[in-house]
């Protein structure tokens, strides 16, 4: 299995986890929201919106093109902080953070 295949599996796991924790159903950001210059589009999107419409979408495109991985991916700590601030259930936080940690690892190590 290639790293792109492994990343695809990890992204599908994140998608399923977001659906299971009710973090998937949301409206798409406005086109202007994508023009943010801030990390994670924090000034124009909620973090779950960014995960769904930017993070997953960009990594899916990378997989499709079999492009090289970025040098580093470190999204899990940001997600952990966001979920804690939002008062997410401990089990939901654990599942989501584990899914993103796997993606971080796959991207950073390859």
N, C-alpha and C positions, 0 to 999 in steps of 0.2 A: 504494500500500500504506500503510495507516495505521500509526501507531506501535504500536498494539495487535497488528496483524498481524506487524510486525517483531519485537516482543517474543515473540510466540508461536513464531515460527521460531527465535529465539535460545534459548528455553526447550527446544524439542524438540532443538536441537543439544546443549545441556547434558545433557539426559537421555540422548541417544545416546552422548555422550562418557563419561558416568558408567557406562553399561552396558559400553562398550568397555574401560574401565579397571577393571572389576570393582568399582565403587563403588556399584552400584545395588541389588544383592541384599542385603537386610538385613531384619531384623524391624522392624515398626512400633513407634514409641515407645509407652510406656504413656500413658494419658490424663493422668496426673499430670505427665509430662515436659513437656507443653505449657504447664503453668502456671508454668514458670520465669520469673523476673524478670530473668535475666541475658541479655546480648546473645548471640544465636545459640544460646540455650538451652544454653550451654556447660557448665552444671552438671548437665544431665539428658540430653543427647544428644551423640553424636559429630557432628562437623561434616557428614559425608556424610548422616547421618540428618536433620539440620536442613535441608540443601539439598533433599533429596528430599521430606520430609514437611511442611516449613514454608515455605521459600523458594519452591520451585516451585509448591506448592499455593496459596499466597497470591497469587502473581503470576498464576497461571491464573485465580483468582477475579476478580482485577482486570481481566484481559482479557475474561472472560465478561461482566462488568458494564460494560465500556467505561468504567471509572472513571478519574479523574485519576491520574497517576503520583505516587508519593511525591516529595518534594523532592530526595532524594539516595539513592543506592545505592552502597555502597562495600564490597562483599563480597570482591572479588578479592584484596586484600592479606591479608585474614584467611585465605583459602583457601591462598594461596601459603605463608604461615607454617605453617599446619597440615600441608600436604603435605610441606614440607621437614622438619618435626619427625618426621613419620611415615616418612621415608625413601622416599617415593614416587619412582618412576622419573622421570628428567628429562623424558622425552617425555610421560608422563602428566600431570606438573605443568604443562607448557607447554599441552597441549591443554585441560585443565580450566580453567586460569587464563584462557586466551584466550576460552573460552566464557562465563565469568562476567564478564570485562571488557566484553564486548559487551553483556551484560544491564545491568551498571552504567552503561555509556554511554547506552544507550537510555532507561533510567529517569531518570537525572540530567539529560539534555539535553532531556527532554520534560516 
